[in-house]
Amino acid sequence: MLETNQPAPEFTSVNQDGDNVSLSQYRGDRNVVLYFYPKDDTPGCTTEANEFTGLIDEFAAADTVVLGVSKDSCAKHQKFIDKYGLRVELLADTGGELCELYGTWGPRKFMGREYMGIGRSTFVIDKQGKLAHVDYKVKAKGHAQAILEIVKGLE
C-alpha cells in the first residue's frame, strides 16, 4: 500500500475520449485527485462522481484536476458521463495496471460473496508529484467535499 509523502507512481492511461493522460503532464502546474471506484453507473460510484462534478469548479480554483479510475472501457465511461452530465475525467484501466500500481485491486467481500475487485480509494497528489493524502477505505457519500478540504489545505 502507498503512503503519504512518498512519490506518486507515474502512469499513463486513456480517458473516456481515448486520449492519453499522464500524471507527469500536471507536475508543477496542478494537484491531482486520483480516485478509484468499482464500476460505472452503480449507486455508490454515481454518488461519488456526481459529488466531484458538483465541486469541480472549486477543485479547479484550487489548481486541482479530478481523475476517476475504473476498469470500465472508454465507451462505458463516455455513456456514464453523458447520462449524468459528469465533469470529471474518467480513466479506463481495462487491463488493471493502474489499479495494481496504486494497490487498489484485491479481494473484496459483498453480501457474503468474495471476489477480486477495485477497492474505493483516493489519492491526492500535490504539484510536486508527492502523495499528500492516501485513503484506501472511502465511503462515497460526502467524500468529494472532504477531499476538497484537503486540497484547499495544500498551499
QUIZIWO-V999907 format. One record per residue. RES is the residue in one letter. NEAR is the number of other C-alpha atoms within 8 Angstrom. D_CENTER is the distance of its C-alpha to the mean C-alpha in Angstrom with 2 decimals. Layout:
((RES NEAR D_CENTER) (RES NEAR D_CENTER))
//
This chain:
((M 4 15.93) (L 7 14.67) (E 8 16.13) (T 9 16.10) (N 7 18.16) (Q 8 17.85) (P 7 16.76) (A 8 13.20) (P 6 13.72) (E 7 14.23) (F 8 12.80) (T 8 13.63) (S 11 12.21) (V 13 13.28) (N 13 11.82) (Q 15 13.40) (D 7 16.53) (G 7 16.96) (D 7 16.61) (N 8 15.53) (V 10 12.75) (S 10 13.27) (L 11 12.06) (S 8 15.80) (Q 6 16.17) (Y 11 14.72) (R 11 16.74) (G 6 19.46) (D 7 18.38) (R 11 15.02) (N 14 12.54) (V 15 8.87) (V 12 6.05) (L 12 3.31) (Y 12 1.79) (F 14 4.31) (Y 12 7.03) (P 11 10.62) (K 9 11.99) (D 11 12.36) (D 7 15.02) (T 7 15.48) (P 6 16.31) (G 8 13.58) (C 13 10.75) (T 10 12.85) (T 10 13.42) (E 13 9.89) (A 11 9.32) (N 10 12.85) (E 13 12.58) (F 12 9.91) (T 10 12.28) (G 7 15.22) (L 11 14.32) (I 11 13.15) (D 7 16.63) (E 8 16.56) (F 13 13.40) (A 9 15.27) (A 7 18.39) (A 8 16.84) (D 9 16.11) (T 12 12.31) (V 10 10.01) (V 13 6.72) (L 12 4.67) (G 13 3.34) (V 12 4.92) (S 15 8.16) (K 11 11.72) (D 11 13.04) (S 10 15.10) (C 13 14.95) (A 7 17.68) (K 10 16.02) (H 14 12.95) (Q 10 15.67) (K 8 17.59) (F 11 14.79) (I 10 14.35) (D 8 18.15) (K 7 18.88) (Y 7 17.07) (G 6 17.21) (L 11 13.48) (R 7 12.93) (V 11 9.27) (E 9 8.91) (L 11 7.80) (L 15 8.27) (A 15 10.97) (D 15 11.18) (T 8 14.50) (G 5 16.21) (G 9 13.72) (E 7 14.20) (L 9 10.68) (C 12 10.37) (E 9 13.80) (L 8 13.21) (Y 9 10.71) (G 9 12.84) (T 13 10.77) (W 11 13.45) (G 9 16.67) (P 8 19.27) (R 10 18.47) (K 8 21.08) (F 6 21.45) (M 4 24.87) (G 5 26.63) (R 6 25.24) (E 8 23.57) (Y 7 21.29) (M 8 18.67) (G 9 15.08) (I 13 11.42) (G 13 11.28) (R 13 8.83) (S 13 7.40) (T 13 5.85) (F 13 7.20) (V 14 9.05) (I 15 10.88) (D 12 14.17) (K 12 16.22) (Q 7 18.10) (G 11 15.25) (K 12 15.57) (L 15 13.26) (A 11 14.23) (H 11 12.48) (V 12 11.39) (D 8 11.08) (Y 9 11.55) (K 7 13.12) (V 9 11.12) (K 7 13.22) (A 10 11.76) (K 9 14.70) (G 9 14.85) (H 11 11.55) (A 12 10.54) (Q 10 14.08) (A 8 14.03) (I 9 11.12) (L 11 13.15) (E 8 16.17) (I 9 14.80) (V 12 13.94) (K 8 17.41) (G 6 18.97) (L 7 18.00) (E 3 21.07))
//
